[in-house]
Amino acid sequence: MPYHKPVLLNQAIDGLMIQPEGIYVDATYGAGGHAKAIITQLNSKGTLFGFDCDLDAKKNTLENPSLVYIPSNFKYIENFLHQYQTHQVDGILADFGVSSYQIDTSDRGFSFMKDGPLDMRMNQRATLTAKQVINHYDSDQLSDIFYQYGQLRNAKKMAKTIVTYRKEDAISTTFELKKVIHSCLPKNKEYQTLAKIFQAIRIEVNQELEAIKTFLGQCARLLKPKGRLVCISYHSLEDRLVKFFIQTGTFTNQPIKDFYGNIIRPFNKVGKLVRPTQKEIEINPRARSAKLRIAQKR
């Protein structure tokens, strides 16, 4: 099974402006598609740090002296780089979201299209699972998750339906969850709604948005002047964080100004928002919702 086809590969690599002797980070290593493309442009003095908390990703590590693989979440990027006596880097790439491999592996519980345990952990060593969220969060907590992370209007109804059902029996699998909430799915929009529900649960299980915030803040400190940050997002919640941070250095899009009224921000925007071509979407449907943003350290 293919682990993952790298999305917007050429655009991402071009955005990094790779220097052969530079130090780079692939914050979401996955199958190593982006990493391989970066390493081909490095010489013997160049270094690539690859991060991924998914234990399965380690199977895809390249045997290359330029690669330092770190089996950890990208939110710890600064701590690990400092352990390697690396305090500044030339470029950082992040391809957010869930990989095709994770979606296609039923035992991981990421997909509503495959029956499997309600898991959804990107890091198999983590303790919180989707099953715990669905069976132990109260109605208000579930409603908030569905509304904030899934942007679902009937979040309260879904939450109450789940809480009512689980009083009689625990909800343990993806198909059981689908069955429980079936009555809450709008006609002709079942798939879209299920995708949003599973997205919301996944974001909560992995604390994805908080991880991205932590990561971006560290990138601002780690990148050298004129160093490049390249981020690929797949839904508006991720993309909004990246967009706002590049624009203002904050996640609320409310700029911080100095004594003279100048906006204090760590990055300059580079180019326009990049979307995949129709040809790439045809080859790799997962790329359909991808958005790529590039920034340069001031």
C-alpha positions in Angstrom: 0.0 0.0 0.0 1.4 3.4 -0.9 2.0 5.4 2.3 1.4 8.8 0.9 1.8 10.7 -2.3 3.6 14.0 -1.6 1.2 16.9 -2.4 2.4 20.0 -4.2 5.9 18.5 -4.2 7.6 20.7 -6.8 6.0 23.9 -5.4 7.0 23.1 -1.9 10.6 22.3 -2.8 10.9 25.4 -4.9 9.4 27.4 -2.0 12.2 26.3 0.3 14.9 27.8 -1.9 17.3 25.0 -0.9 21.0 25.7 -0.4 23.2 22.6 -0.9 25.0 23.1 2.5 21.8 24.2 4.3 20.0 22.7 7.3 16.3 21.9 6.7 13.4 20.3 8.6 10.6 18.1 7.2 8.2 18.4 10.1 5.8 15.8 8.8 8.1 13.0 7.3 5.4 10.4 6.5 6.5 8.4 3.5 9.5 10.5 2.9 8.4 11.9 -0.4 9.2 15.5 0.4 12.3 14.5 2.3 13.7 12.6 -0.6 13.2 15.6 -2.9 15.0 17.9 -0.3 17.9 15.5 0.2 18.6 15.2 -3.6 19.5 19.0 -3.5 21.8 18.7 -0.5 25.5 18.0 -0.6 27.6 16.1 2.0 27.5 19.1 4.3 23.7 19.6 4.1 21.4 18.2 6.8 17.7 17.3 6.9 15.9 16.6 10.1 12.7 14.6 9.6 10.0 14.5 12.3 7.0 12.1 12.6 5.3 10.8 15.7 3.6 8.0 13.8 5.5 4.8 14.5 4.7 3.4 11.1 6.5 6.3 9.4 9.9 5.1 10.6 9.6 2.2 8.2 10.0 4.8 5.4 13.3 6.4 6.6 15.9 6.9 3.9 19.4 5.4 4.3 21.2 8.7 3.8 23.8 10.3 5.9 22.2 13.7 5.4 19.0 12.6 7.2 18.4 12.7 10.9 15.1 11.1 11.7 13.3 12.0 14.9 10.2 9.9 15.9 8.4 12.8 17.6 5.6 15.3 17.0 6.7 18.5 15.3 5.5 20.6 18.3 8.8 19.5 20.0 10.9 20.7 17.1 12.9 23.2 19.1 13.8 20.9 21.9 15.1 18.1 19.6 17.0 20.4 17.3 18.8 21.9 20.4 19.8 18.4 21.4 21.6 18.2 18.1 23.3 21.5 18.7 21.1 23.1 16.0 19.7 26.5 16.9 18.9 27.9 13.5 17.9 26.3 10.2 17.5 27.5 6.6 14.1 26.1 5.9 11.1 24.2 7.4 8.4 22.3 5.6 5.2 21.0 7.1 2.5 19.0 5.4 -0.4 19.0 7.9 -3.3 16.7 8.2 -3.7 12.9 8.1 -1.8 10.8 5.5 -3.3 8.5 2.9 -1.8 5.5 4.7 -3.4 6.4 8.0 -6.8 6.9 6.3 -6.5 3.6 4.4 -5.4 1.5 7.4 -8.7 0.4 9.0 -7.1 -0.5 12.3 -6.1 3.2 12.8 -9.8 4.3 12.8 -9.4 7.5 10.8 -11.9 6.8 8.1 -15.7 6.5 8.2 -15.4 4.4 5.0 -13.6 1.5 6.7 -14.7 -0.4 9.8 -12.2 -0.3 12.6 -11.6 0.6 16.2 -12.3 4.2 17.2 -8.7 5.2 17.6 -7.5 8.1 15.4 -4.2 8.6 17.2 -1.4 9.8 15.0 1.0 8.9 17.8 0.2 5.3 18.8 1.9 5.9 22.1 -0.6 8.6 23.1 -3.3 7.8 25.7 -6.4 9.6 24.4 -8.3 7.8 21.7 -11.4 8.6 19.7 -13.3 5.9 21.7 -12.6 7.7 24.9 -13.7 11.0 23.4 -17.0 9.6 22.1 -17.8 7.5 25.2 -16.6 9.8 28.0 -16.9 13.5 27.0 -20.1 15.0 28.1 -22.7 16.5 25.8 -21.3 20.0 25.9 -17.8 18.9 25.3 -18.8 16.9 22.3 -21.0 19.7 20.9 -18.1 22.1 21.2 -15.7 19.8 19.3 -18.2 19.2 16.5 -18.9 22.9 16.2 -15.4 24.3 16.5 -13.5 21.6 14.7 -16.1 20.4 12.3 -18.1 23.6 11.8 -21.3 21.6 12.1 -24.6 23.5 12.7 -26.4 20.6 14.4 -23.5 19.8 16.7 -25.7 19.8 19.8 -28.1 17.3 18.3 -25.3 15.0 17.4 -23.8 15.2 20.8 -27.1 14.4 22.5 -27.7 11.5 20.2 -24.3 10.0 21.1 -24.7 10.5 24.8 -28.2 9.0 24.8 -27.0 5.9 22.9 -23.9 5.2 25.0 -26.0 5.0 28.2 -27.1 1.6 26.9 -23.9 0.5 25.1 -20.4 1.7 24.4 -19.5 3.0 20.9 -16.4 1.1 19.9 -16.0 1.2 16.1 -16.2 3.7 13.2 -19.2 1.9 11.7 -21.0 1.9 15.1 -20.5 5.6 15.3 -21.8 6.1 11.8 -24.9 4.1 12.7 -25.5 6.0 15.9 -25.4 9.5 14.2 -27.1 8.4 10.9 -30.3 10.2 11.9 -28.3 13.5 12.3 -26.9 13.4 8.8 -28.5 15.9 6.3 -29.8 14.1 3.2 -27.5 14.3 0.1 -24.7 15.5 2.4 -24.0 12.4 4.4 -20.4 11.9 3.2 -19.5 15.6 3.7 -21.0 15.6 7.2 -19.3 12.4 8.2 -16.0 13.8 7.0 -16.4 16.8 9.2 -17.4 14.7 12.2 -14.4 12.5 11.9 -12.1 15.5 11.3 -13.4 17.1 14.5 -12.8 14.0 16.6 -9.3 13.5 15.1 -8.3 17.1 15.8 -9.4 16.7 19.4 -7.6 13.3 19.9 -4.3 14.7 18.5 -4.7 18.3 19.7 -3.7 19.3 16.1 -4.5 23.0 16.2 -2.6 23.5 19.4 0.4 21.6 18.0 0.4 23.8 14.9 0.4 26.9 17.0 3.3 25.7 19.1 5.1 24.6 16.0 4.8 27.9 14.2 5.9 29.9 17.2 9.1 27.8 17.3 9.6 28.2 13.6 9.8 31.9 14.1 12.7 31.5 16.5 14.5 28.7 14.6 14.6 30.1 11.1 17.6 32.1 10.1 17.0 35.6 8.5 15.6 34.9 5.0 15.0 31.3 5.9 11.9 29.8 4.4 8.7 28.3 6.0 6.5 26.2 3.7 3.2 24.9 5.0 0.6 22.8 3.3 -2.9 22.7 4.9 -6.0 20.7 4.1 -8.9 22.5 5.9 -9.7 26.1 6.8 -8.8 25.7 10.5 -5.2 24.8 9.7 -4.9 27.2 6.9 -6.2 30.1 8.9 -3.6 29.6 11.6 -0.8 29.6 9.0 -2.2 32.6 7.1 -2.7 34.8 10.2 0.7 33.9 11.7 2.4 34.9 8.4 0.4 38.1 8.2 0.7 39.3 11.8 2.7 36.9 13.9 -0.5 36.0 15.9 -3.2 33.5 15.5 -6.1 36.0 15.9 -5.0 38.2 13.0 -4.7 41.1 15.5 -1.2 42.6 14.9 1.2 43.6 17.6 2.7 47.0 17.1 5.8 48.6 18.4 6.1 52.1 19.9 6.0 53.7 16.5 3.0 51.8 15.3 4.9 49.3 13.1 3.6 45.8 13.0 5.9 43.3 14.7 5.8 40.1 12.7 8.5 37.5 12.1 7.7 36.7 8.5 7.2 38.2 5.1 4.7 36.6 2.8 6.2 35.0 -0.4 4.0 34.9 -3.4 0.4 34.0 -3.6 -1.6 31.0 -2.1 -0.7 27.9 -4.1 -3.3 25.3 -5.1 -2.8 22.0 -6.9 -3.4 21.8 -10.6 -6.3 19.8 -12.0 -3.8 17.3 -13.3 -2.4 16.7 -9.8 -5.9 16.3 -8.4 -6.7 13.7 -11.0 -3.5 11.8 -10.1 -3.9 12.3 -6.4 -7.4 13.2 -5.3 -6.2 13.9 -1.7 -4.5 17.0 -3.1 -7.9 18.6 -3.9 -8.2 20.7 -0.7 -4.5 21.4 -0.3 -3.3 25.0 0.2 0.4 25.9 0.2 1.7 29.1 1.8 5.3 30.3 1.8 6.9 32.8 4.1 10.4 34.2 4.6 11.9 35.1 8.0 12.5 38.8 8.3 
